[in-house]
Amino acid sequence: MAGELILVCDDDPHIRRTVGLLLRDAGYDVLSAASADQALDAAAVRRPRLAIVDLMLGDHDGIELCRRLREWSEMPILVLSAIHDERKKIEALHAGADDYVTKPFGRGELVARVQAALRRAGRDAGEPRVQLDRLTIDLAARAVYIDDHELHLTPIEFSLLRVLLLNRGMLMTHTQLLSQVWGPQYADATTVLRTHVANLRRKLRAADPDGRLIRTDPGVGYRFAA
């Protein structure tokens, strides 16, 4: 949505300026930070709707910044980096990032990724509240509870849980889940999907110690228990 505040953290002033111009041209407000500490301070005060974080920063790396933001915020986080190493991508996703954009990036691609992440983080008041033993999933409020304690999921984790829940009992293939949660351009990103399913299972473990809610069909996909 136009006018929403985006945090851009990169120690390269040229990148900050370029990304800022792209976002402003798309109708967003931009909050710039040159270091992880600046980003944390700015995010705490201004509460942006989304953060774009470089992987290599002067004071802390972007993965550490993702972890620290995730301690108190559920806003979408996009990691922006020239590093193409798949292990780094997985590490960033484990730290709480929702997406990973490699440099150089297309002008339209970055804005499209931002729009998709914000869309996934939006609300739909027409969706139900589901009770599964100790687990409560409120799709309208985008909230998950184990007993009376709220479970903090990232926007991607919640979107993944939502798609699985709305298709309860049905086998959802890797391609279907990736296309519905991330978009059709991610249809082959199976490693990304597996990482987020593992994170989601870990967070649900208190209510689902045996891992029966999200079942794996090896090599094919996942299904939410009927």
CORQUIDA-V513355 format. One line per field, one symbol per residue. ss: DSSP state (@ for helix, = for strand, . for the rest). phi: phi as a letter, one per 20 degrees, with the letter a starting at -180 (. if undefined). burial: b if it has 16 or more other C-alpha atoms within 10 Angstrom, else e. Layout:
BEGIN
ss=???
phi=???
burial=???
END
This chain:
BEGIN
ss=....=====...@@@@@@@@@@@@@...=====..@@@@@@@@@@@...=====.......@@@@@@@@@.....======....@@@@@@@@@....====....@@@@@@@@@@@@@@........====..====....====..===...@@@@@@@@@@@@.....==@@@@@@@@..@@@...@@@@@@@@@@@@@@@.........====...====..
phi=.fnfededdbeefffgfffffffffeneecddbebfffffffffeelfebcdcffdcfeceffffggffffccdffcdedbeeefffffffffffofebcdeefdfgfffffffffffffefdcfeeedddcleedddffelcccdlddfeedfgfffffffffffdgnefdfgffffffedoffdgdeffffffffffffffegfebfemefddedgmdrcbegf
burial=eeeebbbbbbbeeeebeebbebbeebebbbbbbbbbeebbebbeeebbbbbbbbbbbeeeebbebbbebbeebbbbbbbbbeeeeeeebbebbbbbbbbbbbeeeeeeebbebbbebbebbeeeeeeeeeeeeebbbbbeebebbbeeeebbbbbbbbbbbbbbbeebbebbbbbbbbbebbeeebbeeeebbeebbebbbebbeebbeeeebbebeeeebbbbee
END
